[in-house]
Amino acid sequence: MFIRNQFDKLSHIMRQNFSDNQINLIARRTGFVKRTRKLNASHFLNTLMFSVANQANRSLPDITADLSEHFAINISKEGLHKRFNKQGVAFLKELVRYHLSHHAPLFKPAKNFTRHFSGVNIKDSSKFSLPAINSDSYPGFGNFSKTNGLMNLQYEFDLISGNWKALDLVTTKTNDQLDSRNTIDSINQGELYIRDLGYITPFYLKSVIEKRAYFLNRIPAQAIIHTLKKEPIRWKNIKRRFEMTGAQALDMEILLYEREPVRCRLVVEPVSDTEYRRRLKAAHHSAKKHGVGITQEHKLRCRYNAFITNVNKEILPLEKIRKVYYLRWQVELVFKTWKSTFEIHKVKKVKTERMECQLLAKLLWVLLNWRLFQCSNQHVINNSPKTGVSLIKFFKRCIQFSHSLRLVILRRVKLKNWLNHTFLPLIENTRCEPPANKQTHYQILHSLNASP
């Protein structure tokens, strides 16, 4: 069943994204290849993509040995070192952009859900330290990696289609707030955007509204809120309202921010006493660290979860707001997999261009396996709509079949044979299991699909 339904899609991905002609075309366009060489762009990409070791544990002799074994290419480590240059970085960045813009339609969302949102986009950034040698290109900041370099990955994907929307290597000067301003043009009508607080500004929220898209976020801590009549709303008033009504949650129309007001919904719900004490302890610790006190208003604010959105109540009722927002944690799961399983953050002292090339190639390997994940996911969901494939379980298996997948890319093993004899046996028992007393994101999305 899997082979019949997914083979053509996977075959298309292999042909389109990993053809020698396309790879070498991009290499020439970016200046990485200017004339015929014994080490061509496809060889360079393949040996970096399918490295089993992390960057910190892979030396130049390791790479030259791999080239000799798989392609009978003999190149000195000095010659290889020269290939890690600005043109090589440009080549791999352009390959990433090409892969992101040429994805196959692997997933068909449920019709009920897409009647409201044509996409649910989750975006966040992940940072990790680099050796001091890379600090000129990727400087640290504050007390975080102050004396070393700091890599900043900006990543966005659509939870419905599974497609990656953005993947950029940037410096910490491009913080989340600046990124949200720089990428406004990528916001599409009818799509829902769930982001961390660092991205949220009046400009961002207004732009989402103007483009007839949707946002769902926590309320920024310092944002001032007013009623539609421009009367200030204090947290003590919210507390009193809960006490008077006995409501489990409040849903109100507000104006967010004072100078550049944004009209939206504010959804507030109380947290448990345990969570309140945890937040209050963290607030005291932060205040002591910065030599400031905690206002009574801030203490009251700690008692509540507060979300803002421009999605109307009929589409996203009050009782589903928190569950939908928590879909955002899927991006944290992605970053956890990249670091704990693929160890992209383990970097040794090498020149910046080599570090960038090896990181970009590894991320292309992750993207290739993500396509396999999408196909597996669709197969499971088609048979059982409330379930799906566990990201962590699946990517642990990816490491096991990486060598044989490489042979498929090199056309030394037929895709259908590989799927039957290697891939399918290895991904058995990778279904996503719900945590105790919680729902998986597949179950949450299914509940949205069931909504009128």
Rosetta blueprint (number, residue, H / E / L):
1 M L
2 F H
3 I H
4 R H
5 N H
6 Q H
7 F H
8 D H
9 K H
10 L H
11 S H
12 H H
13 I H
14 M H
15 R H
16 Q H
17 N H
18 F L
19 S L
20 D H
21 N H
22 Q H
23 I H
24 N H
25 L H
26 I H
27 A H
28 R H
29 R H
30 T L
31 G L
32 F L
33 V L
34 K L
35 R L
36 T L
37 R L
38 K L
39 L L
40 N L
41 A H
42 S H
43 H H
44 F H
45 L H
46 N H
47 T H
48 L H
49 M H
50 F L
51 S L
52 V L
53 A L
54 N L
55 Q H
56 A H
57 N H
58 R L
59 S L
60 L H
61 P H
62 D H
63 I H
64 T H
65 A H
66 D H
67 L H
68 S H
69 E H
70 H H
71 F H
72 A L
73 I L
74 N L
75 I L
76 S L
77 K H
78 E H
79 G H
80 L H
81 H H
82 K H
83 R H
84 F L
85 N L
86 K H
87 Q H
88 G H
89 V H
90 A H
91 F H
92 L H
93 K H
94 E H
95 L H
96 V H
97 R H
98 Y H
99 H H
100 L H
101 S H
102 H L
103 H L
104 A L
105 P L
106 L L
107 F L
108 K L
109 P L
110 A L
111 K H
112 N H
113 F H
114 T H
115 R L
116 H L
117 F L
118 S L
119 G E
120 V E
121 N E
122 I E
123 K E
124 D E
125 S E
126 S E
127 K E
128 F E
129 S E
130 L E
131 P L
132 A H
133 I H
134 N H
135 S L
136 D L
137 S L
138 Y L
139 P E
140 G E
141 F E
142 G L
143 N L
144 F E
145 S E
146 K E
147 T E
148 N E
149 G E
150 L E
151 M E
152 N E
153 L E
154 Q E
155 Y E
156 E E
157 F E
158 D E
159 L L
160 I L
161 S L
162 G L
163 N L
164 W E
165 K E
166 A E
167 L E
168 D E
169 L E
170 V E
171 T L
172 T L
173 K L
174 T L
175 N L
176 D H
177 Q H
178 L H
179 D H
180 S H
181 R H
182 N H
183 T L
184 I H
185 D H
186 S H
187 I L
188 N L
189 Q L
190 G L
191 E E
192 L E
193 Y E
194 I E
195 R E
196 D L
197 L H
198 G H
199 Y H
200 I L
201 T L
202 P H
203 F H
204 Y H
205 L H
206 K H
207 S H
208 V H
209 I H
210 E H
211 K L
212 R L
213 A L
214 Y E
215 F E
216 L E
217 N E
218 R E
219 I L
220 P L
221 A L
222 Q L
223 A L
224 I L
225 I E
226 H E
227 T L
228 L L
229 K L
230 K L
231 E L
232 P E
233 I L
234 R L
235 W H
236 K H
237 N H
238 I H
239 K H
240 R H
241 R H
242 F H
243 E H
244 M H
245 T H
246 G L
247 A L
248 Q L
249 A L
250 L E
251 D E
252 M E
253 E E
254 I E
255 L E
256 L E
257 Y L
258 E L
259 R L
260 E L
261 P L
262 V E
263 R E
264 C E
265 R E
266 L E
267 V E
268 V E
269 E E
270 P E
271 V L
272 S L
273 D H
274 T H
275 E H
276 Y H
277 R H
278 R H
279 R H
280 L H
281 K H
282 A H
283 A H
284 H H
285 H H
286 S H
287 A H
288 K H
289 K H
290 H H
291 G L
292 V L
293 G L
294 I L
295 T L
296 Q H
297 E H
298 H H
299 K H
300 L H
301 R H
302 C L
303 R L
304 Y E
305 N E
306 A E
307 F E
308 I E
309 T E
310 N L
311 V L
312 N L
313 K L
314 E L
315 I L
316 L L
317 P L
318 L H
319 E H
320 K H
321 I H
322 R H
323 K H
324 V H
325 Y H
326 Y H
327 L H
328 R H
329 W H
330 Q H
331 V H
332 E H
333 L H
334 V H
335 F H
336 K H
337 T H
338 W H
339 K H
340 S H
341 T L
342 F L
343 E L
344 I L
345 H L
346 K L
347 V L
348 K L
349 K L
350 V L
351 K L
352 T H
353 E H
354 R H
355 M H
356 E H
357 C H
358 Q H
359 L H
360 L H
361 A H
362 K H
363 L H
364 L H
365 W H
366 V H
367 L H
368 L H
369 N H
370 W H
371 R H
372 L H
373 F H
374 Q H
375 C H
376 S H
377 N H
378 Q H
379 H H
380 V H
381 I H
382 N H
383 N H
384 S L
385 P L
386 K L
387 T L
388 G L
389 V E
390 S L
391 L H
392 I H
393 K H
394 F H
395 F H
396 K H
397 R H
398 C H
399 I H
400 Q H
401 F H
402 S H
403 H H
404 S H
405 L H
406 R H
407 L H
408 V H
409 I H
410 L L
411 R L
412 R L
413 V L
414 K L
415 L H
416 K H
417 N H
418 W H
419 L H
420 N H
421 H H
422 T H
423 F H
424 L H
425 P H
426 L H
427 I L
428 E L
429 N L
430 T L
431 R E
432 C L
433 E L
434 P L
435 P L
436 A L
437 N L
438 K L
439 Q L
440 T L
441 H H
442 Y H
443 Q H
444 I H
445 L H
446 H H
447 S H
448 L H
449 N H
450 A L
451 S L
452 P L
